[in-house]
């Protein structure tokens, strides 16, 4: 499903128990310097991650100051974030004008909050210009926090260079059937540089049968409930997408690669490192 760019007025773009991705939650909170935003999402653990600007996050009696260091856009520095326990009352205070992502996954157990600074990021880069798959992933809540987070995975993905494919070889994660695959709902929010760039999100639900394709633009949101889902950006433009994954029974993601294209795993440099970082 494609949700076109719009002013969500600080209301959730993906609310609790969404019809397509019930394991995910997503909001974009836009604040002027000095403004505050209060929220709590019962049954969902969340992560506050500024797209731009700097915020202070208060939750569970703790204060995490000066989160976020980016200026004009998501390419202007590294991400930071705060993990917020399930259902916890939280206040975001804007230190500067900010656009702030709030990502969530369904999870009942209440854990402890913590912050993730730029120095703590888990970064992986793979692919190549020759295979048109060159990209960098910055994990905010990645594998290194497996013992501090319930089901939520939060990352930022960047195409490296102008044009190319991401999420290829095509894979899916819509069914719990270990050791081959796990059920993880996924939500994306896209950005392009320059911001009038655009791309394509494919969604092929059955191998070798026609699927759907969505024209994605700056600030498009895409919900992935099931199926193989590569995406691409037009030549001459860079693409970014904020990624939320929520598991049904576990946090570690086990991707199932599309049989038709699985042999491409052997042609893309470093891709198995990418797979390992989601575990």
C-alpha positions in Angstrom: 0.0 0.0 0.0 1.2 3.5 -0.9 0.3 6.5 1.3 1.0 9.6 -0.8 2.9 12.6 0.8 0.7 14.7 3.0 0.7 16.9 6.1 -0.3 14.4 8.8 -0.6 17.2 11.4 1.3 15.1 14.0 -1.3 12.3 13.8 -0.2 8.7 13.2 0.3 7.7 9.6 0.1 4.1 10.7 -1.9 3.8 13.9 -2.2 0.8 16.3 -3.6 -2.4 14.8 -3.5 -1.1 11.3 -5.4 -3.4 8.8 -2.3 -4.2 6.7 0.6 -3.8 9.1 -0.8 -4.4 12.6 2.7 -5.0 14.0 3.9 -1.5 13.1 3.3 2.1 14.3 4.5 5.2 12.5 4.1 9.0 13.1 6.0 12.0 11.9 6.0 14.8 14.5 6.9 18.3 13.2 7.7 21.0 15.9 9.1 24.5 16.1 11.9 25.2 18.6 10.4 25.1 22.1 7.3 23.2 21.2 6.4 19.9 22.9 4.6 16.7 21.8 3.2 14.1 24.3 2.4 10.6 23.3 1.9 7.1 24.5 1.1 4.0 22.4 -0.3 1.2 24.6 0.9 -2.2 23.5 3.7 -0.8 21.3 7.4 -0.1 22.0 8.6 2.9 20.1 11.7 4.8 18.9 12.0 8.5 18.6 14.4 9.4 15.8 14.7 12.9 14.5 14.9 13.2 10.7 16.2 16.7 11.2 16.7 18.9 14.1 17.5 18.3 17.8 15.1 17.1 20.6 15.0 16.2 24.2 13.0 13.1 25.1 11.5 12.4 28.5 10.1 9.0 29.4 9.9 6.7 32.4 11.5 9.3 34.7 14.6 9.7 32.5 15.7 12.6 30.3 17.7 12.1 27.1 18.9 15.5 26.0 20.1 16.8 22.6 19.0 13.8 20.4 19.7 14.4 16.7 22.3 16.6 15.0 21.1 16.9 11.4 20.3 20.2 9.7 18.7 20.6 6.3 17.9 16.9 5.5 18.6 13.3 6.3 21.9 13.3 4.4 23.2 16.0 6.7 24.8 13.8 9.4 24.0 10.6 11.2 20.8 9.5 12.9 20.2 9.2 16.6 17.3 7.9 18.6 15.7 7.0 22.0 14.1 3.6 22.7 10.8 4.1 24.5 9.2 1.1 26.4 5.8 -0.3 25.5 3.0 2.1 26.3 5.3 4.6 28.1 4.1 8.2 28.4 6.7 10.3 26.5 7.3 14.0 25.9 9.3 15.3 22.9 10.7 18.8 23.3 12.1 20.5 20.2 15.5 22.2 20.9 15.5 23.4 17.3 12.9 23.2 14.5 12.5 19.5 14.0 10.8 16.7 12.0 10.8 13.6 14.2 10.0 10.0 13.3 8.2 7.9 15.9 8.6 4.2 14.9 6.8 1.4 16.8 6.3 -2.4 17.0 3.7 -4.3 18.8 5.1 -5.7 22.1 3.6 -6.1 25.5 6.6 -6.4 27.9 7.9 -3.2 29.4 11.6 -2.8 29.1 14.0 0.1 30.0 14.5 3.2 27.9 17.9 4.1 26.4 19.4 6.4 23.9 21.4 5.6 20.7 24.0 8.2 19.7 25.7 8.5 16.3 28.8 6.8 17.7 26.6 3.7 18.6 25.2 3.1 15.1 25.6 -0.2 13.4 26.5 0.6 9.8 26.9 -1.7 6.8 27.5 -0.9 3.2 27.2 -3.4 0.4 26.5 -3.9 -3.3 28.4 -2.2 -6.1 27.9 0.4 -8.9 28.3 -2.4 -11.4 25.4 -4.4 -10.1 23.3 -1.2 -9.5 22.8 -2.2 -5.9 25.1 0.0 -4.0 23.6 1.1 -0.7 24.4 1.9 3.0 22.3 1.0 6.0 22.5 2.8 9.3 20.9 0.6 12.0 19.5 2.7 14.9 17.9 -0.3 16.7 19.9 -3.2 15.1 21.3 -6.5 16.0 23.5 -5.1 18.8 20.4 -4.3 20.9 18.9 -7.8 20.8 18.8 -8.0 24.6 17.3 -4.5 25.2 14.5 -4.3 22.6 11.4 -6.5 22.2 10.4 -6.8 18.5 11.3 -3.4 17.0 14.0 -2.9 14.3 14.7 0.6 13.0 17.1 1.5 10.3 17.9 4.2 7.7 18.8 3.0 4.1 20.6 5.1 1.6 21.3 4.4 -2.1 25.0 5.1 -2.7 25.4 7.3 -5.8 22.6 8.4 -8.1 20.1 5.9 -9.3 20.0 2.1 -8.6 18.1 -0.6 -6.8 17.5 -1.4 -3.2 16.1 -4.5 -1.5 17.4 -6.8 -4.3 17.6 -9.7 -4.6 13.9 -9.6 -4.0 12.9 -11.1 -0.6 9.9 -11.4 1.7 9.2 -11.9 5.4 5.4 -12.4 5.7 5.2 -15.9 7.2 6.5 -17.4 10.4 8.2 -20.7 9.2 11.6 -21.0 10.8 14.3 -21.6 9.8 13.4 -20.3 6.4 11.4 -17.1 7.2 9.9 -14.9 9.9 6.8 -12.7 9.9 7.8 -9.0 10.1 5.5 -6.2 9.0 7.4 -3.3 7.4 6.9 0.4 6.9 9.0 2.8 4.8 9.1 6.6 4.6 11.1 7.8 1.5 13.1 10.9 0.8 14.9 11.9 -2.4 17.8 14.2 -3.2 17.1 16.6 -4.9 13.6 16.3 -3.3 11.8 16.4 -6.7 13.3 13.0 -7.5 11.2 9.9 -7.4 11.3 6.1 -7.7 9.4 2.9 -7.8 8.3 0.4 -5.1 7.5 -3.1 -6.4 5.4 -5.6 -4.6 5.2 -9.1 -6.1 3.2 -11.4 -3.9 3.8 -14.6 -5.8 7.0 -15.6 -7.5 6.8 -15.2 -11.3 3.3 -13.7 -11.2 2.5 -10.0 -11.9 2.4 -7.8 -8.9 1.9 -4.1 -8.1 4.1 -1.1 -8.5 3.9 2.3 -6.8 5.3 5.6 -7.9 7.0 6.9 -4.8 7.9 10.5 -4.2 9.6 12.5 -1.4 7.8 11.7 1.8 5.9 8.8 0.4 5.0 6.0 3.0 4.8 2.4 1.9 3.3 -0.5 3.9 4.7 -4.0 3.2 2.3 -6.6 4.5 3.4 -9.5 2.2 5.3 -10.3 -0.9 8.7 -9.6 -2.5 9.4 -5.8 -2.4 12.5 -4.3 -4.2 12.5 -0.6 -5.0 14.5 1.7 -7.2 15.3 5.4 -7.7 15.5 7.3 -11.0 19.0 7.9 -12.5 20.5 11.1 -11.3 18.8 11.1 -7.9 19.7 9.7 -4.4 17.1 7.8 -2.3 16.7 7.3 1.4 14.1 5.4 3.4 13.4 5.2 7.1 12.5 1.6 7.8 10.4 0.1 10.6 10.2 -3.7 11.1 8.0 -5.4 13.7 8.1 -9.1 14.3 5.3 -11.4 15.2 7.1 -13.9 17.4 10.7 -12.7 17.5 12.9 -9.7 16.8 15.5 -11.3 14.5 14.5 -11.0 10.8 14.9 -14.0 8.6 14.4 -13.0 5.0 13.3 -15.5 2.3 14.8 -14.6 -1.1 12.7 -15.0 -4.2 13.7 -18.3 -5.8 13.8 -16.8 -9.3 16.4 -14.3 -8.3 18.2 -16.0 -5.4 21.3 -16.8 -7.5 21.9 -13.0 -7.6 23.0 -13.3 -3.9 26.4 -14.6 -5.3 26.9 -11.5 -7.5 26.4 -8.7 -5.0 29.4 -7.9 -2.8 28.8 -7.9 0.9 25.1 -8.7 0.8 25.4 -11.5 3.4 26.8 -9.0 5.8 23.6 -7.0 5.4 21.5 -10.1 6.1 23.5 -10.9 9.2 23.0 -7.3 10.6 19.2 -7.8 10.7 19.5 -10.8 13.0 
